[in-house]
Amino acid sequence: MGFVDEHYSRLLRALVSNSQEIGAQQVETSGTSSPDSEGVDKSSLDRLAQRSFDISTQILSIQMKTTSLESETEGLFSSLQDGQQQQPQRAAESTGSSVRVPSLASVASDLQLICEASGGNESSSISAKSQSQTNRATQLVLISAVAALHAHTVQQLLDTVLPLSIDVDYWNSQDGGILTLTMYLVQSLPWRLYEWGCRVTAAAVKMPEDRPASVSQIMDSVRRTLSSRQLFPDVTMNASDADIAQEECTAFQVLKVPRSVNIMSLTQREIRFKISKLVGAQNKIAAMIGMLSQVSTDGSLSPNQSPPTMEIAITQIVDILRSMDSSESMSDIDVLTPQSGTVYTAQLAGRLAERIQTISTRFTHQLYRCRRPSLVERSWILAIVLTVGVRHLSSYIAGHQDDFKEWIRDGAVTLQNYISQYILEPLRSAYETIRYGKHTYAVVTEESLLSDFRSLEDMVVGFARRFGNIDAADVRRRVEAGDLSDVMSVYAREMQKPFKNAVFGDLVEAMLIQVQKVKVDVGQTMAALDKLLKSNELNFLLLSTVPATFSLYVTGQWLLSKVSWWVGGGSRFTVSSIRVVMRDIDRLLNTKSRKSVQSGDLNADVVTQGQLICYTHYLRHHAQLLPNAGSSGRIKTASGWVYTMPHTRSMFLQDIRDIESASFTSTQKRNVLERMYRSFSFLK
């Protein structure tokens, strides 16, 4: 339920309780029985009785919900005082004690029914008891219609505030620097020139009709008309508002604009002028909303005012309509007095219903020159740039189709080879190593090493046999242990006469045996390295895929973040907007608390309460994108995805209702804000 529905429920209860013809007991009595179903559609009286019965049922349901909520609250407080722990099972299910506001079509139907029933009641002879019951039913339906009109007025004003806030944000962004000012000036230049041309044409047509003037006056008028300052009509608008004649003081003198001001300064002044007009309209609407919303649950407008009546409610609507419209169009709207009859009140409410639908449109029309430019005006430069760019790019692509096809083909082949050689092949080898025991990394084979070692043994055995050692088994055992003493002793003797023994001795053979021994040692070293590689082969295969996989992962994450930035833009900007609005609410409550501490009154006044309701309306608008699932969800923020609690939206709307409640003090509302910052992680 929104604020408007709750406002309608509170006002309906207050009007019924303060009505002279309807009381709480009478509402309960009218709700205990309903008219016979056979005669519901036969006459306007029966339909009026049926409608009165439906409204009384709604009022009783509101009272029952309120009583139940109060009893649950008292029970919770008592259980907490007794030390019992309670689980917040209904934290996300409570919707307050409000009902839906009837549509304006339904209100118009009820008002028409009142007029018909009142006319038929006067022309028929009925008993005094039936007359009293009919009057109570008529009064109840009329009260419901007036409360609905009051609520629709609030809704129309709230619908007007949101576009104005968007316009204010737009103009604030344009006032950010010289680049944005230049861009706005260029965007609006065609429309400025067109309007300036229309004014020049109108002045030229009107000039012969004016009184004769001197040449100096004509030249001065021409210079003012051709001045660049005439491109900023919104800045000169204050001259008519101040009711100062053109002969006495020009518009620029009213605005205190120096003669040497440049175009960029005029552009900035125009933007700030529009911002001030929009902010003033927002404050005016906030004051209206605050005035309409001062209906507390106990049936009083405020602690210092009288209880609300239909006359007060209708007078508030009339005052709002007259403040934004001329007296001629409101000539058929008279002042309502307590002595006015039911039919006259219904007819007046019917005329108000027709005008309430146009409140938002009227405000928009009054501020159309201060609204942000149209989509065409904001995007025509971008459209031209894109059109020219696309045209040149398409012509370039058409002339280099073969080159683009070759680039695309080479890029695809390169990417395919990159993935195949550095990711797929190592992974396939790792799979074969795990599944079949195949070894990819092998430096030397076992057969080659064994063959070299046998050749070394045969060479040493033959060499030792020539020098008297015929025990071949002993020689092989020593060679296997790495002992070449049989060869080295001969080699040491032969080295005493190296040249002679190199030709006629055994020096060369001894040297070749040592070379074979080095080869065997190198082979054994390579075998040990090969064993080490085989034991870590899986690690090497997986590590070889890390650079390529990491590069693809980083590229994919970058592309995904860009896509997610645009796809999740709504929720991202929603969180940013919620934070900004909550800061404004905190600032408003803090300012109000500082001003109210000296007077001892912490309740928000009319304007502050209206501004607070406008801010909560922004929060309700942005809260529609928050997750509301029964389990934990997540929402996109500027820093990434943030997980949320179950029923986030419902709990967020509950806190909004606490903030906009007129019965809460500024301190209590700031406590609600602190609770929201603690509860919702996306606000941190």
C-alpha positions as CSV (number, residue, x, y, z in Angstrom):
1,M,0.0,0.0,0.0
2,G,1.2,3.5,-0.9
3,F,1.0,6.7,1.0
4,V,-2.1,7.8,-1.0
5,D,-4.0,4.7,0.1
6,E,-3.0,5.2,3.7
7,H,-4.0,8.9,3.5
8,Y,-7.4,7.9,2.1
9,S,-7.9,5.4,4.9
10,R,-7.0,7.9,7.6
11,L,-9.1,10.7,6.1
12,L,-12.1,8.4,5.7
13,R,-11.9,7.3,9.3
14,A,-11.5,10.9,10.5
15,L,-14.4,12.2,8.4
16,V,-16.7,9.4,9.5
17,S,-15.8,9.8,13.2
18,N,-16.4,13.6,13.0
19,S,-19.6,13.4,11.0
20,Q,-22.7,14.6,12.8
21,E,-24.9,12.0,11.1
22,I,-22.6,9.0,11.2
23,G,-20.9,7.6,14.2
24,A,-18.9,4.5,15.0
25,Q,-21.9,2.7,16.3
26,Q,-24.0,3.6,13.3
27,V,-21.2,2.4,11.0
28,E,-21.2,-0.9,12.8
29,T,-25.0,-1.1,12.6
30,S,-25.1,-0.4,8.9
31,G,-22.4,-3.0,8.4
32,T,-24.3,-5.8,10.2
33,S,-26.9,-6.3,7.5
34,S,-27.0,-5.8,3.7
35,P,-29.9,-5.1,1.4
36,D,-31.7,-7.9,-0.2
37,S,-30.0,-9.0,-3.4
38,E,-33.3,-8.9,-5.3
39,G,-33.6,-5.1,-5.1
40,V,-30.0,-4.1,-5.5
41,D,-30.3,-3.0,-9.1
42,K,-33.9,-2.0,-9.1
43,S,-33.6,1.6,-7.8
44,S,-30.9,4.1,-6.9
45,L,-31.8,3.8,-3.2
46,D,-31.0,0.1,-3.2
47,R,-27.7,0.7,-5.0
48,L,-26.9,3.5,-2.6
49,A,-27.6,1.2,0.3
50,Q,-25.3,-1.5,-1.2
51,R,-22.5,1.0,-1.8
52,S,-22.9,2.3,1.8
53,F,-22.7,-1.2,3.0
54,D,-19.4,-1.8,1.1
55,I,-17.9,1.4,2.5
56,S,-18.9,0.6,6.0
57,T,-17.3,-2.9,5.6
58,Q,-14.1,-1.2,4.5
59,I,-14.1,1.1,7.5
60,L,-14.7,-1.8,9.9
61,S,-11.9,-3.8,8.3
62,I,-9.6,-0.8,8.8
63,Q,-10.6,-0.5,12.4
64,M,-10.1,-4.3,13.0
65,K,-6.6,-4.2,11.4
66,T,-5.7,-1.2,13.5
67,T,-6.9,-2.8,16.7
68,S,-5.1,-6.1,15.8
69,L,-1.9,-4.3,15.0
70,E,-2.0,-2.3,18.3
71,S,-2.7,-5.5,20.3
72,E,0.2,-7.3,18.6
73,T,2.5,-4.4,19.4
74,E,1.5,-4.4,23.0
75,G,2.0,-8.1,23.2
76,L,5.4,-7.8,21.7
77,F,6.5,-5.1,24.1
78,S,5.2,-7.1,27.1
79,S,7.0,-10.2,25.9
80,L,10.2,-8.3,25.5
81,Q,9.8,-6.9,29.1
82,D,9.4,-10.5,30.4
83,G,12.6,-11.6,28.7
84,Q,11.0,-13.8,26.0
85,Q,12.6,-13.9,22.6
86,Q,10.3,-13.1,19.6
87,Q,11.1,-13.8,16.0
88,P,10.2,-11.1,13.5
89,Q,8.0,-13.5,11.4
90,R,5.7,-10.8,10.1
91,A,8.3,-8.1,9.4
92,A,7.8,-8.3,5.7
93,E,4.1,-9.1,5.7
94,S,2.6,-6.1,7.5
95,T,0.9,-3.7,5.1
96,G,-0.8,-1.4,7.6
97,S,-4.5,-0.6,7.9
98,S,-5.2,0.9,4.5
99,V,-7.5,0.2,1.6
100,R,-7.2,1.1,-2.1
101,V,-8.4,4.5,-3.2
102,P,-11.4,4.3,-5.5
103,S,-10.8,5.4,-9.0
104,L,-12.1,8.8,-10.2
105,A,-14.6,7.0,-12.4
106,S,-16.0,5.1,-9.4
107,V,-16.1,8.4,-7.5
108,A,-18.1,10.1,-10.3
109,S,-20.4,7.1,-10.3
110,D,-21.0,7.4,-6.5
111,L,-21.7,11.2,-6.8
112,Q,-24.1,10.6,-9.7
113,L,-25.8,7.9,-7.5
114,I,-26.1,10.4,-4.6
115,C,-27.8,12.9,-6.9
116,E,-30.2,10.3,-8.3
117,A,-31.0,8.9,-4.8
118,S,-31.6,12.3,-3.3
119,G,-34.0,13.2,-6.2
120,G,-35.9,10.0,-5.8
121,N,-36.0,10.3,-2.1
122,E,-37.6,13.7,-2.2
123,S,-40.3,12.6,-4.6
124,S,-41.3,9.5,-2.7
125,S,-43.1,9.1,0.5
126,I,-41.1,7.0,3.0
127,S,-41.0,6.7,6.7
128,A,-38.9,8.8,9.0
129,K,-36.7,5.7,9.9
130,S,-36.1,5.0,6.2
131,Q,-35.4,8.6,5.6
132,S,-32.8,8.6,8.4
133,Q,-31.1,5.5,7.1
134,T,-31.0,6.9,3.6
135,N,-29.5,10.1,4.8
136,R,-26.8,8.2,6.7
137,A,-26.1,6.1,3.6
138,T,-25.9,9.2,1.4
139,Q,-23.6,10.9,3.9
140,L,-21.3,7.8,4.1
141,V,-21.0,7.5,0.3
142,L,-20.4,11.3,0.0
143,I,-17.7,11.1,2.7
144,S,-16.0,8.3,0.8
145,A,-16.1,10.3,-2.4
146,V,-14.6,13.4,-0.8
147,A,-11.9,11.4,0.8
148,A,-11.1,9.8,-2.5
149,L,-11.0,13.2,-4.2
150,H,-8.6,14.4,-1.5
151,A,-6.4,11.4,-2.0
152,H,-6.4,11.8,-5.8
153,T,-5.4,15.4,-5.4
154,V,-2.4,14.2,-3.4
155,Q,-1.6,11.6,-6.0
156,Q,-1.7,14.2,-8.8
157,L,0.6,16.4,-6.9
158,L,3.0,13.5,-6.3
159,D,2.9,12.6,-10.0
160,T,3.9,16.2,-10.7
161,V,6.9,16.2,-8.3
162,L,8.8,13.3,-9.9
163,P,9.2,14.8,-13.4
164,L,10.2,18.1,-11.8
165,S,13.0,16.4,-9.9
166,I,14.2,14.8,-13.1
167,D,14.3,18.2,-14.7
168,V,16.2,19.8,-11.8
169,D,18.8,17.0,-12.0
170,Y,19.2,17.6,-15.7
171,W,19.7,21.4,-15.3
172,N,22.2,20.8,-12.4
173,S,24.2,18.5,-14.7
174,Q,24.2,21.2,-17.4
175,D,25.5,23.7,-14.9
176,G,28.6,21.6,-14.2
177,G,31.2,23.3,-16.4
178,I,32.1,25.1,-19.6
179,L,31.8,22.0,-21.7
180,T,28.3,21.2,-20.7
181,L,27.2,24.8,-21.0
182,T,28.6,24.9,-24.5
183,M,26.9,21.7,-25.4
184,Y,23.6,22.9,-24.2
185,L,24.0,26.3,-26.0
186,V,24.8,24.5,-29.3
187,Q,21.9,22.1,-28.8
188,S,19.4,24.8,-28.2
189,L,20.8,27.3,-30.8
190,P,18.4,26.3,-33.7
191,W,15.4,26.8,-31.5
192,R,16.7,30.1,-30.1
193,L,17.3,31.4,-33.7
194,Y,13.8,30.4,-34.7
195,E,12.2,32.1,-31.8
196,W,14.4,35.2,-32.3
197,G,13.4,35.3,-35.9
198,C,9.7,35.1,-35.0
199,R,10.1,38.0,-32.5
200,V,12.0,40.1,-35.1
201,T,9.3,39.5,-37.7
202,A,6.6,40.4,-35.2
203,A,8.4,43.6,-34.2
204,A,8.9,44.5,-37.9
205,V,5.3,44.0,-38.6
206,K,4.3,46.0,-35.6
207,M,6.7,48.9,-36.1
208,P,4.6,50.8,-38.7
209,E,1.6,50.7,-36.3
210,D,3.6,52.4,-33.5
211,R,4.0,56.1,-33.1
212,P,6.7,57.8,-35.1
213,A,10.1,57.7,-33.4
214,S,13.4,59.4,-34.0
215,V,16.3,57.8,-35.9
216,S,18.2,57.3,-32.7
217,Q,15.3,55.5,-31.0
218,I,14.9,53.3,-34.1
219,M,18.6,52.4,-34.2
220,D,18.6,51.7,-30.5
221,S,15.6,49.4,-30.9
222,V,17.3,47.7,-33.8
223,R,20.5,47.2,-31.8
224,R,18.5,45.7,-28.9
225,T,16.6,43.4,-31.3
226,L,19.8,42.2,-33.0
227,S,21.6,41.8,-29.7
228,S,22.8,38.3,-28.7
229,R,21.0,38.7,-25.4
230,Q,17.7,38.3,-27.3
231,L,18.6,34.6,-27.7
232,F,17.8,34.1,-24.0
233,P,14.2,35.0,-23.6
234,D,13.9,33.0,-20.4
235,V,16.4,35.2,-18.7
236,T,14.4,38.4,-19.6
237,M,11.2,36.8,-18.3
238,N,11.6,38.5,-14.9
239,A,10.9,41.9,-16.4
240,S,7.2,41.2,-16.8
241,D,7.1,39.5,-13.4
242,A,8.5,42.7,-11.8
243,D,5.9,44.8,-13.6
244,I,8.6,47.3,-14.7
245,A,8.0,49.2,-17.9
246,Q,10.5,48.8,-20.7
247,E,11.1,52.5,-21.0
248,E,12.1,52.8,-17.4
249,C,14.3,49.7,-16.9
250,T,15.2,47.0,-19.3
251,A,15.0,43.4,-18.5
252,F,18.8,43.1,-18.1
253,Q,18.8,46.0,-15.6
254,V,16.1,44.1,-13.7
255,L,18.3,41.1,-13.6
256,K,21.4,43.3,-12.9
257,V,23.2,41.7,-15.9
258,P,26.2,43.9,-16.9
259,R,26.5,45.0,-20.5
260,S,29.8,43.2,-20.9
261,V,28.4,39.8,-20.0
262,N,29.2,37.0,-22.5
263,I,27.0,34.4,-24.0
264,M,28.2,31.6,-21.7
265,S,27.4,33.7,-18.7
266,L,23.9,34.3,-20.1
267,T,23.5,30.6,-20.7
268,Q,24.5,29.9,-17.1
269,R,22.1,32.5,-15.8
270,E,19.3,31.0,-17.9
271,I,19.9,27.5,-16.5
272,R,20.0,28.8,-12.9
273,F,16.8,30.7,-13.5
274,K,15.1,27.6,-14.6
275,I,16.5,25.7,-11.6
276,S,15.1,28.3,-9.3
277,K,11.7,28.2,-11.0
278,L,11.5,24.4,-10.8
279,V,12.7,24.3,-7.1
280,G,10.1,27.0,-6.3
281,A,7.4,24.9,-7.9
282,Q,8.6,21.8,-6.0
283,N,8.4,23.7,-2.7
284,K,5.0,25.0,-3.6
285,I,3.8,21.4,-4.4
286,A,5.4,20.2,-1.2
287,A,3.5,22.8,0.8
288,M,0.3,21.7,-0.8
289,I,1.0,18.0,-0.1
290,G,1.9,18.9,3.5
291,M,-1.3,20.7,3.9
292,L,-3.4,17.9,2.5
293,S,-1.5,15.2,4.5
294,Q,-2.0,16.7,8.0
295,V,-4.6,14.1,9.0
296,S,-3.5,12.0,11.9
297,T,-4.9,8.6,12.9
298,D,-6.9,10.1,15.8
299,G,-9.0,12.3,13.5
300,S,-7.4,15.7,13.8
301,L,-5.6,17.8,11.2
302,S,-3.0,18.8,13.7
303,P,-2.8,19.3,17.5
304,N,-3.8,23.0,17.1
305,Q,-6.6,22.6,14.5
306,S,-10.2,21.5,14.5
307,P,-11.2,18.0,13.4
308,P,-11.5,17.5,9.6
309,T,-14.8,17.8,7.9
310,M,-16.0,17.5,4.3
311,E,-16.1,21.3,4.1
312,I,-12.4,21.6,5.1
313,A,-11.4,18.8,2.7
314,I,-13.2,20.3,-0.3
315,T,-12.0,23.8,0.6
316,Q,-8.4,22.6,0.5
317,I,-8.9,21.1,-3.0
318,V,-10.6,24.3,-4.2
319,D,-7.7,26.4,-2.9
320,I,-5.2,24.2,-4.7
321,L,-7.1,24.4,-8.0
322,R,-7.5,28.2,-7.7
323,S,-3.8,28.7,-6.9
324,M,-2.9,27.2,-10.3
325,D,-5.8,28.4,-12.5
326,S,-7.5,31.7,-13.4
327,S,-10.7,32.9,-11.7
328,E,-12.6,32.6,-15.0
329,S,-12.2,28.9,-15.3
330,M,-13.1,28.4,-11.6
331,S,-16.2,30.6,-11.7
332,D,-18.5,27.6,-11.4
333,I,-16.7,26.5,-8.1
334,D,-18.4,28.1,-5.2
335,V,-17.5,28.1,-1.5
336,L,-18.9,25.1,0.4
337,T,-20.5,25.8,3.8
338,P,-21.8,23.5,6.5
339,Q,-25.4,24.6,5.4
340,S,-24.9,23.4,1.8
341,G,-27.1,20.5,0.9
342,T,-26.0,17.0,0.0
343,V,-26.9,17.4,-3.6
344,Y,-25.0,20.6,-4.0
345,T,-22.0,19.1,-2.3
346,A,-22.1,16.1,-4.6
347,Q,-22.4,18.3,-7.7
348,L,-19.5,20.4,-6.5
349,A,-17.4,17.3,-5.8
350,G,-18.3,16.1,-9.3
351,R,-17.0,19.3,-10.9
352,L,-13.8,19.1,-8.8
353,A,-13.3,15.5,-9.9
354,E,-13.1,16.7,-13.5
355,R,-10.5,19.3,-12.7
356,I,-8.4,17.1,-10.4
357,Q,-7.4,14.9,-13.3
358,T,-5.7,17.9,-15.0
359,I,-3.6,19.1,-12.0
360,S,-0.4,17.4,-13.2
361,T,-1.0,18.6,-16.8
362,R,-1.6,22.2,-15.6
363,F,1.6,22.3,-13.6
364,T,3.5,20.9,-16.5
365,H,2.0,23.5,-18.9
366,Q,2.9,26.4,-16.5
367,L,6.5,25.3,-16.3
368,Y,7.0,24.1,-19.9
369,R,9.7,26.7,-20.6
370,C,11.6,25.5,-17.6
371,R,11.4,21.8,-18.3
372,R,14.3,20.0,-19.8
373,P,14.5,20.2,-23.7
374,S,12.8,17.6,-25.8
375,L,14.5,14.4,-27.0
376,V,14.9,15.9,-30.4
377,E,16.6,19.0,-29.1
378,R,18.9,17.0,-26.8
379,S,20.0,14.4,-29.4
380,W,20.0,16.1,-32.8
381,I,23.8,16.7,-32.6
382,L,24.4,13.1,-31.7
383,A,22.0,12.0,-34.5
384,I,23.9,14.0,-37.1
385,V,27.3,12.8,-35.9
386,L,26.1,9.2,-35.9
387,T,24.5,9.6,-39.3
388,V,27.6,11.1,-40.9
389,G,29.9,8.6,-39.1
390,V,27.8,5.6,-40.2
391,R,27.7,6.9,-43.7
392,H,31.4,7.3,-44.0
393,L,32.1,4.0,-42.2
394,S,29.7,2.1,-44.5
395,S,31.3,3.6,-47.6
396,Y,34.8,2.7,-46.3
397,I,33.7,-0.8,-45.4
398,A,32.1,-1.2,-48.9
399,G,35.4,-0.2,-50.5
400,H,37.5,-2.6,-48.4
401,Q,35.3,-5.6,-48.1
402,D,38.1,-8.0,-49.1
403,D,40.5,-6.5,-46.5
404,F,37.9,-6.7,-43.8
405,K,37.1,-10.4,-44.7
406,E,40.8,-11.2,-44.6
407,W,41.3,-9.4,-41.2
408,I,38.3,-11.3,-39.8
409,R,39.6,-14.6,-41.2
410,D,43.1,-14.1,-39.9
411,G,41.8,-13.0,-36.5
412,A,39.6,-16.1,-36.3
413,V,42.5,-18.4,-37.3
414,T,44.8,-16.7,-34.8
415,L,42.3,-17.1,-32.0
416,Q,41.6,-20.7,-32.9
417,N,45.3,-21.6,-33.0
418,Y,45.9,-19.7,-29.7
419,I,43.2,-21.6,-27.9
420,S,44.1,-25.0,-29.5
421,Q,47.8,-24.8,-28.9
422,Y,47.9,-23.2,-25.5
423,I,44.7,-24.4,-23.9
424,L,43.2,-27.5,-25.6
425,E,46.4,-29.4,-26.4
426,P,47.9,-29.1,-22.9
427,L,44.6,-30.1,-21.4
428,R,44.3,-33.1,-23.7
429,S,47.8,-34.2,-22.8
430,A,47.0,-33.9,-19.1
431,Y,43.9,-36.0,-19.6
432,E,45.9,-38.7,-21.4
433,T,48.5,-38.6,-18.7
434,I,45.9,-39.1,-16.0
435,R,43.8,-41.6,-18.0
436,Y,46.4,-43.7,-19.9
437,G,49.7,-42.9,-18.2
438,K,51.2,-41.3,-21.3
439,H,54.2,-39.1,-20.8
440,T,54.7,-36.0,-22.9
441,Y,58.0,-34.8,-21.4
442,A,60.8,-37.5,-22.1
443,V,64.5,-36.5,-22.4
444,V,66.2,-39.9,-22.8
445,T,64.8,-43.4,-23.2
446,E,65.7,-46.3,-20.9
447,E,66.8,-48.5,-23.8
448,S,69.4,-46.0,-25.0
449,L,70.9,-45.6,-21.6
450,L,71.1,-49.4,-21.1
451,S,72.8,-49.8,-24.4
452,D,75.4,-47.2,-23.7
453,F,76.2,-48.8,-20.3
454,R,76.6,-52.3,-21.8
455,S,79.0,-50.8,-24.4
456,L,81.1,-49.3,-21.6
457,E,81.2,-52.6,-19.8
458,D,82.4,-54.5,-22.8
459,M,85.0,-51.8,-23.6
460,V,86.4,-51.9,-20.0
461,V,86.4,-55.8,-19.8
462,G,88.2,-56.1,-23.1
463,F,90.7,-53.5,-22.1
464,A,91.3,-55.1,-18.7
465,R,91.8,-58.6,-20.2
466,R,94.6,-57.3,-22.4
467,F,96.5,-56.2,-19.3
468,G,96.0,-59.5,-17.3
469,N,92.7,-59.1,-15.5
470,I,90.6,-62.0,-16.7
471,D,87.9,-61.8,-14.0
472,A,85.1,-60.3,-16.2
473,A,82.4,-60.4,-13.5
474,D,84.6,-58.5,-11.0
475,V,85.3,-55.9,-13.7
476,R,81.7,-55.5,-14.6
477,R,80.8,-55.0,-10.9
478,R,83.3,-52.3,-10.5
479,V,82.2,-50.5,-13.7
480,E,78.6,-50.7,-12.6
481,A,79.7,-49.0,-9.4
482,G,81.5,-46.3,-11.4
483,D,85.1,-47.6,-10.8
484,L,87.4,-47.4,-13.9
485,S,90.7,-48.2,-12.1
486,D,91.7,-50.8,-14.6
487,V,91.6,-48.2,-17.4
488,M,92.8,-45.2,-15.4
489,S,96.0,-47.0,-14.2
490,V,97.0,-47.8,-17.8
491,Y,95.9,-44.3,-18.9
492,A,98.2,-42.7,-16.2
493,R,101.2,-44.8,-17.4
494,E,100.5,-44.1,-21.1
495,M,100.4,-40.4,-20.4
496,Q,104.0,-40.4,-19.5
497,K,104.9,-40.6,-23.2
498,P,101.7,-39.3,-24.8
499,F,103.0,-38.8,-28.4
500,K,104.6,-42.2,-28.7
501,N,101.7,-44.0,-26.9
502,A,99.1,-42.1,-28.9
503,V,100.6,-43.7,-32.1
504,F,102.0,-47.0,-30.9
505,G,100.4,-47.5,-27.4
506,D,96.9,-47.7,-25.8
507,L,96.4,-44.0,-24.9
508,V,93.7,-43.4,-27.6
509,E,91.7,-46.5,-26.5
510,A,91.8,-45.4,-22.8
511,M,90.7,-41.9,-23.8
512,L,87.8,-43.3,-25.8
513,I,86.7,-45.4,-22.9
514,Q,86.6,-42.3,-20.7
515,V,84.5,-40.5,-23.4
516,Q,82.0,-43.4,-23.3
517,K,82.0,-43.1,-19.5
518,V,81.1,-39.4,-19.7
519,K,78.3,-40.3,-22.1
520,V,76.9,-42.8,-19.7
521,D,77.1,-40.3,-16.8
522,V,75.3,-37.7,-18.9
523,G,72.7,-40.3,-19.8
524,Q,72.2,-41.1,-16.2
525,T,71.8,-37.4,-15.3
526,M,69.3,-37.0,-18.1
527,A,67.4,-40.1,-16.9
528,A,67.2,-38.6,-13.4
529,L,65.9,-35.3,-14.9
530,D,63.5,-37.3,-17.0
531,K,62.2,-39.0,-13.9
532,L,61.7,-35.7,-12.2
533,L,59.8,-34.4,-15.3
534,K,57.6,-37.4,-15.3
535,S,56.7,-37.1,-11.7
536,N,55.7,-33.4,-12.2
537,E,54.3,-33.7,-15.7
538,L,50.7,-33.0,-14.7
539,N,51.7,-29.9,-12.9
540,F,53.7,-28.6,-16.0
541,L,50.8,-29.4,-18.3
542,L,48.3,-27.5,-16.2
543,L,50.7,-24.6,-15.6
544,S,51.2,-24.2,-19.3
545,T,47.5,-23.4,-19.7
546,V,47.5,-20.7,-17.1
547,P,48.7,-17.6,-19.2
548,A,46.3,-18.3,-22.0
549,T,43.4,-19.1,-19.8
550,F,44.0,-16.1,-17.6
551,S,44.2,-13.8,-20.6
552,L,40.9,-15.2,-21.9
553,Y,39.3,-14.9,-18.5
554,V,40.3,-11.3,-18.1
555,T,39.0,-10.4,-21.5
556,G,35.7,-12.3,-20.9
557,Q,35.3,-10.6,-17.5
558,W,35.9,-7.2,-19.0
559,L,33.3,-7.8,-21.7
560,L,30.9,-9.3,-19.2
561,S,31.3,-6.3,-16.9
562,K,30.5,-3.9,-19.8
563,V,27.4,-5.9,-20.8
564,S,26.3,-6.2,-17.1
565,W,26.9,-2.4,-16.7
566,W,24.3,-1.7,-19.4
567,V,22.0,-4.6,-18.6
568,G,22.0,-3.8,-14.8
569,G,21.9,-0.1,-15.4
570,G,18.4,0.3,-13.9
571,S,19.3,-1.3,-10.6
572,R,22.7,0.4,-10.5
573,F,21.2,3.9,-10.9
574,T,18.4,2.8,-8.5
575,V,20.8,2.3,-5.7
576,S,22.6,5.5,-6.4
577,S,19.3,7.5,-6.5
578,I,18.2,5.9,-3.3
579,R,21.4,6.9,-1.6
580,V,21.0,10.5,-2.8
581,V,17.4,10.7,-1.7
582,M,18.1,9.3,1.7
583,R,20.9,11.8,2.1
584,D,18.4,14.6,1.3
585,I,15.9,13.1,3.9
586,D,18.6,13.0,6.5
587,R,19.7,16.5,5.8
588,L,16.0,17.7,5.9
589,L,15.4,16.0,9.3
590,N,18.6,17.2,10.7
591,T,17.9,20.8,9.7
592,K,14.4,20.5,11.1
593,S,15.6,19.0,14.4
594,R,18.1,21.8,14.8
595,K,15.4,24.4,14.3
596,S,12.9,22.7,16.5
597,V,15.0,22.0,19.5
598,Q,14.8,25.6,20.7
599,S,11.0,25.6,20.4
600,G,10.6,22.1,21.9
601,D,8.5,20.9,18.9
602,L,10.1,18.1,17.0
603,N,7.1,17.4,14.7
604,A,7.6,18.5,11.1
605,D,5.6,21.5,9.9
606,V,3.5,21.6,6.8
607,V,6.2,22.4,4.3
608,T,8.8,20.0,5.8
609,Q,6.2,17.2,6.0
610,G,5.3,17.8,2.3
611,Q,9.0,17.7,1.3
612,L,9.4,14.6,3.3
613,I,6.5,12.9,1.5
614,C,7.9,14.0,-1.9
615,Y,11.2,12.4,-0.9
616,T,9.5,9.2,0.2
617,H,7.6,9.2,-3.1
618,Y,11.0,9.1,-4.9
619,L,12.0,6.2,-2.7
620,R,8.8,4.3,-3.5
621,H,9.4,4.9,-7.2
622,H,13.0,3.5,-7.0
623,A,12.1,0.7,-4.6
624,Q,10.1,-1.0,-7.3
625,L,13.3,-2.4,-8.7
626,L,14.5,-3.9,-5.4
627,P,14.2,-7.7,-5.1
628,N,11.4,-9.1,-3.0
629,A,11.9,-12.8,-3.1
630,G,11.5,-15.1,-0.1
631,S,15.1,-16.0,-0.3
632,S,18.3,-13.9,-0.5
633,G,18.7,-11.9,-3.7
634,R,21.3,-9.6,-5.1
635,I,21.3,-6.1,-6.7
636,K,23.8,-4.4,-8.9
637,T,25.6,-1.4,-7.5
638,A,28.4,0.8,-8.8
639,S,31.0,-1.3,-7.0
640,G,29.5,-4.7,-8.0
641,W,26.8,-7.1,-7.0
642,V,25.5,-6.9,-3.4
643,Y,23.4,-9.6,-1.8
644,T,20.2,-8.6,-0.1
645,M,17.9,-10.0,2.6
646,P,14.6,-11.8,1.9
647,H,11.6,-9.5,1.4
648,T,13.9,-6.5,0.9
649,R,11.3,-4.4,-0.9
650,S,8.6,-5.1,1.7
651,M,10.9,-4.1,4.6
652,F,12.1,-1.1,2.6
653,L,8.6,0.1,2.1
654,Q,7.8,-0.4,5.8
655,D,10.6,1.9,6.7
656,I,9.4,4.4,4.1
657,R,5.9,4.4,5.8
658,D,7.6,5.1,9.1
659,I,9.5,8.0,7.7
660,E,6.5,9.7,6.1
661,S,4.3,9.2,9.2
662,A,3.1,12.5,10.6
663,S,3.0,11.0,14.2
664,F,6.8,10.3,14.2
665,T,9.1,13.0,15.5
666,S,12.2,14.1,13.5
667,T,14.4,12.1,15.9
668,Q,12.4,9.0,15.4
669,K,12.6,9.4,11.7
670,R,16.3,9.7,11.8
671,N,16.4,6.5,13.9
672,V,14.5,4.9,11.1
673,L,17.2,6.1,8.6
674,E,19.9,4.7,10.8
675,R,18.1,1.4,10.9
676,M,17.8,1.3,7.1
677,Y,21.6,1.9,6.8
678,R,22.2,-1.0,9.2
679,S,19.7,-3.4,7.6
680,F,20.3,-2.9,3.9
681,S,23.8,-3.7,2.7
682,F,23.4,-1.9,-0.7
683,L,23.1,1.4,1.3
684,K,26.5,1.1,2.9
